[in-house]
Amino acid sequence: MDKIATHIAQTLQRIQDAKFTGRFPDSVVTLLAVSKRQSATAIQAAYDSGIRDFGESRVQEALEKLEDLESLKITWHFIGQIQSNKTREIARNFQWVHAVDRLRIATRLNDQRPHNYPPLNVCIQVNQAGEGQKAGVNEADVSTLARNVMSLPRLRLRGLMTLPPANTDPKTNAVLFARLRNLKDTLVADRIPLDTLSMGMSADFEIAVREGSTIVRVGTAIFGKRDTPIKTQ
Ligand SMILES: *Cc1c(COP(=O)(O)O)cnc(C)c1O
């Protein structure tokens, strides 16, 4: 578990360096530790090193850890694809959802968010490369979905999220990250108030930070390889 502390310190330093060599040296970047397939003990170790934001992509697996770690002040982010039969648990147990890509899911999350909780923070996942099988809304449809999500009172629309194609040269992702930032700026100019760009993972978070990311979702670089190989979503 000492390794986790070291990895976190290194990751934070790399984020800091990337800020200064990028276009947004003063930006605030949150390091979201992606703890899917990692134990509650590993999460506790990351917490002890100062991490407060954790990302999970499977509801059942996450709920067990949430219970184990109930006493900690963690902000839980759901970063996986959202099945409609899981929205209730997500709306009740998470503070952020990163991969909203259709109104039906947003509406369910809104309806199921408990009324004594603050609004659920939401990002819209954008399918930038037009990958058929991948989740996410096409760039052209983001603005309509964003306006609809904005009208849901139990949700708070925060920004955009991207998950670029796997196994490509991380440098090519710089173009996608810049495009996501431009899309966000266009929406903001159109009076859709967004403050979040959820972009960058272990292989490319420095590139994402240089392009204006505000939340990097980092798993392997903090915790090491996951027990069982799984698809990113
Ligand atoms: C697994 C996952 C990550 C983290 O991936 P690493 O390469 O381990 O950093 C980030 N975002 C999403 C949506 C994921 O599913």
The ligand as a Gaussian input file, in Angstrom:
#p B3LYP/6-31G(d) Opt

LIG

0 1
 C      -11.282000       2.444000     -16.024000
 C      -11.612000       3.825000     -16.398000
 C      -10.683000       4.868000     -16.224000
 C       -9.281000       4.668000     -15.681000
 O       -8.468000       3.998000     -16.579000
 P       -6.876000       3.855000     -16.304000
 O       -6.323000       3.620000     -17.642000
 O       -6.724000       2.689000     -15.387000
 O       -6.405000       5.108000     -15.686000
 C      -11.075000       6.150000     -16.559000
 N      -12.313000       6.407000     -17.046000
 C      -13.224000       5.443000     -17.221000
 C      -14.562000       5.801000     -17.759000
 C      -12.910000       4.121000     -16.909000
 O      -13.837000       3.177000     -17.099000

